[in-house]
């Protein structure tokens, strides 16, 4: 059993197990911790006060079932994560996050033994959201441990706690330890690409798009390939995700060096598949309902405006206009002109110097892969 400060975590979780009648009783006393936050220099007694506060506050969070009350409990903790005095900032934060790691870790361990399962779920979820709100790399190992949980909501908040903007900023510090942690996080996220829904994949895309390391590019390319595979086998869902993927690939093209042609090729092939799918639908397919058609149309138009116009350094609106008129002939022509066909490279390939691989006779492929025919069973 993990040792707890004065048994705080064990007590509150046991109380949660035994009875729901006391859920609204105890509130966290903040007077002592607020005094410590106003001190210029901390001593051992102050460190103990910080530890006591975090122990009780995290315990109260675990004990609270009502989500409105839980939000207030989280705010009590998050609003006191730093000192009011610059001179004590490092001392205070060092102890605060050391204690936060200890008691959140204990809370997660104890939650695994809670019954019924709904109480276990809520407790773990509350702790992960707290970690996300605290947003500090010193808690990252706790999030990593929860990435493979069987519940999608738990996985989502575990990923969110590791990929939010504050974490990205800390991982981008250039320090060796932060770079190593970024690589560890990405290695774990790669294992989630295939089995995750669009909400989690979106978080991974945005995370990979912001980090300027080789491993982030690899994760983004893996996600792009996963999405292309879903178009090719006609299992693609929630196409708005692809606008996010395409924008992230565009951003990488604007900042990367030697890998730029590979990223450009993935961008072009994925964009081609989105256009081809739309053309198939309006040219006699009719397999998309109104919502799906509108979502896919938005991907095409949004990518044209946000990415294509900037890549070609000129305003582009032909795709949007063709969509508005349901003109698949013009849309096909613009697709070929922009992305290439069997007879010539497209404007994008000429501008960015990439191709789509090799043909059977070893020549450069100028056309993106064609979208396979829709399986009859679909």
N, C-alpha and C positions, 0 to 999 in steps of 0.2 A: 504493500500500500504506500502511495506517495505521502510523504510527511506534509502536513498542512499547518499553517500558522494558527495555533489555538483551535485547530479543528474546524475552521470557519467554513470551508467549502463542504466538508463532509456533513456538518450540521445542517446547513441550509438545504442541501440536496436531500438529506434524509427527511427533513421537515416537508419538503415538496412531495416526497414519496408518500408519507404517512397521511398528510391532511392538506386540503386546499382551503381550509377555513382561515388560516393565518396569513394568506398571501398579501394582504394589504397593510399589515401592521408596521413592521420596522422600516424606518427610513434611515439612510446613511447620514451620520453626523459629519459635517464638513468643516466645522470650526477649526479643528486642529490642523488639518491639511491646508486650509486657507492661510493660516498663520505661517506655516512652513513655506508656502509659495511666495510670501513677502519677505523672506529672509535673504540677506546678501551672501551668507556663507552657511553651509549646513554641517551638522555634526552627527554623531552616531544616533543620538536620540531622534533627530529629524528623519534620518533614514528609516528608523523603526516606525515613525508616524506615517511615512509614505507607505511602508509595507502594510501596516495595519489598515490604512484607508483602502488600499487596493484589495486586500483580502476580504474585507467586509463588503465593499461595493460590488466586487465580482460575485461574491456569494449571494448578495441580494438580487443581483441580475438573474442568477440561476434559479432563484426561488420564485421569481415573479412570472406569472403565467399570462397576464393581460398585456397585450402588445402595446397599448397606449402607455401603461406604466413602465414597461420595459424600455420604451424610447426615452422616458424621463431618466430612468436609471443609467442608461448608456450616456446620456448627456452629462450627468453628474460626474461620471468617470472621465469622459473625453475632454470636458471643459477644464479638467485639472491635470492634464497630462504634461504640462510644462510649468516652469517657474515664472513668476512675474518679474524676476530680477535677472538681468543678463549675466551677472557675475556668478549666479548659482545654476545657470541653465544646464551645464554639462553634468554637475552633481545630481541635480534633481531628476533629469531625464534618465540618467544611468540607473538610478534606483527604481524609478517609476516603471521602466520597461523590464527591468529584471524581475520586479514583483509581478507585473502584468503577465509576463511569460509563465511564471511559476503558478499563479492562481488560475489563469485561463487553461493551462495545461492540466491542472488538477481537476478543473471543472469539466473539461472534455472527457477525461478518464472516468470520473464519477458518473457523468451523463450516460456513458456506455452501459451502465448497470441499472439505469432507471427503467421502470415499467409504469404504465403501459408505454408502448413504443411512441405514442404521440408526445408524451412528456419528454422522452429522450430527444425526439426530433426538435421540439421547440427550444430545449436548452442548448443543444449544439448550434442550432441556427442563431440564437441570440448571441452566443459567444463568437461566432464567426462574423456576425454583423458588427459586434464590438471591435473585433480585430480590424475589420475593414475601416471603421471610423477612426481608430487609432492610427492606422496607416503608417506603420514603421517596419523597416526591414528586420528589426530585431525580433519580430514575431513571425517571420516568414516560415520558419520550420513547422510551426503549428498549422499553418494553412496548407503547406505541402503534404502533411500527413492526412489531410481530409480530402485530397483531390480524387481519390478513388472510391469515395462513399457511394453506396448504391442509390441514394436518393438524389435526384437531379437538383433540387433546391439547395441541398448541402454542397454539392459539387459547384453549383453556380457561385455561392457566396465564398467558397474556398478559393475559386479562381479569381473572383472579384477582389478579395483581400490581398491577392498577390499581384494584381495587374492594374490597380487604380492609379490615377495620375500622380499621387504623392509617392507611391512606390516606384513608379517609372523615373521620377525626378531623382530619387535617392540612388537607384541603380545606375543612373547616368552620371554619377559623380566622377567617374574615372578611377576610383580607388580599386585596387586589386580584389579586395574582399567583395565589393559590390558587383564587380564584373563576374566573379566566380559564382555569386549567388544568382545573378541573372541567367547564367548558363545552366545552373541547376534547375531553376524554375522552368526554363524553356524545355529542358530535357524531359521534365515531368509533364508539361503541357502537350508535348508531341504525342504522348500516349493517349491523350483524350480526343485527338482530332477526329478519328473515325466514328467514335460512338457518341459524340455530343450533339445536342440540339443547337439551333442557330443562336440562341441567347449566349451560350458559353463560347461558341466559336467566334462570335462578334467580339467578345472580350479579348480573346486570344489574338485576333487580327489587329485590334487597336493597340494592344500591348506590343506585338511584334513590329508594327508599323512605326512605333516611336523609338525603339531601341536601335542604336546604330552599331550592332555587332553582327558578325557572320551568322551566328546561331539564330538570331531573330529573322534574318532573311530566309534561312532554311525553313523555319517554322511557317513563315508566310507563304513560301513556295509550296510547301506540303499542303497547306490549307487550300491554295488555289488549285492544286492537282486533285484534291479530294472533291472540290466543287465541280471541276471539269468532268471528273468521272461520273458524278451524279447527272450531269447534263447528258453525257454520252449513253448512259444506260437508262435514262428517262425516270430516274428516281429523285430528281432535284425537287426541293421544297423551299419555301420561303425565300424567293429570289431577291428581296431587298438586301439580304446578307451580301449578295454579290456586288452591290454598289460599294459597300464598305471594303470588301476585298480589293476591288479595282482601284479605289482611291488610295488604299495602303500601298498597292503595287506601284501606282503612279508616284507616290511620295518617295518610295525607295529608288525609283528610276532617277529622280531628281537629285538624289544624294549619294548614290553608290558609284563605284568605279568599274572594276574588272567584271563584275557580275551583271552589269547593266543589260547586256543583250539577253541573258537568260530571263531576267525579270520582265523585260519588254515582251519577250515571246509568250510568257505566261499571261501577261496582261492582254495581249492581242488575242490569244486563243480563247481565253475565258470570255472576253467581250464578244468575240465572234459567235461563240455558242449561245450567248444571250440573244444576240440579234437573229441567229438562225432559228432559234426556238420561237421567237415572236413571228418571224416570217412564216414558219410552218403553221402556226395557229391561224393567221389571217388568210393564208392561202389554202383554205379548205380543211384545215385540221380541226379547229373548233374545240380543242381539248382543254382550253383554259376558261374558267368562269370569269365573270366580270372583274372580280377583285384580283384574281391572279394575273389577268391581262393588264390591268392598271398598274400592278406592282412591277411587272416585267417592263412595261413601257417606261416607268419611272427610272428603272435601272439604266435603260438605254439612253434616255434623254439627259439624266443627271450625269452620267459618265461622259457623254459628249461635251456637256458644258464645263464640268469641273476638271476633266482630264484631257480629252482630245484637243479642245481649243488651246489649252496651254502647251501641250506637247508640240502641236503644229504651229504655235504662235500666231494663230489667226482665229477669228470667231467662227464657230461651227454650229449650225442649226438645221442642217439638212435631215438628219435622223429624226429630230423632234418633229419637223414639219411632215415628214413621211408618215410618222406615227399618227399625227393628228388627222391625216387624210386616209388612213388605212391603205396606203399605197405601197404594197409589198414590192412592186417592180422597182420603184425609186429607192426603197430601202435596201433591196438587193444590190442595186447598182452602187449605192453609197458604201455598203459593206465591202464590196469588191474593190472599189477605188481606195478606200481607207485601209483595209486589212489585206488586200491581195486576192488574186485568183490564180488559176492554173497558167495563165499567159504572162502575168507580170506581178512584180512585187507591189504592195500597197504603199501609199504615202507614208504611213507610220513606219513600216519596215525600212524604207529608204532613209527616213529621217533618223531613225535610231539604230540602223545597221544590225538588224537581226533577221533570222529566217525561221522556218518551222521545222527544221531538221533536214534530212536527206531523203530524196526519192529513191526508188528501187535501183536506178542506174547511177546513183551517187551524186546527182545534181542537187542544188539547194532547192528546197521546197518553198515556193512563193505563196502558196495558198494555205490558210489554216485548215485543220482537219474538218471534214464535213460532219455535221451532226447525223449520226446513224438514223435509220428509219425507226419509227416508233414501234416497239414490240406490240403484236396484236393483243397480247394479254393485258396490255396497259390501256 
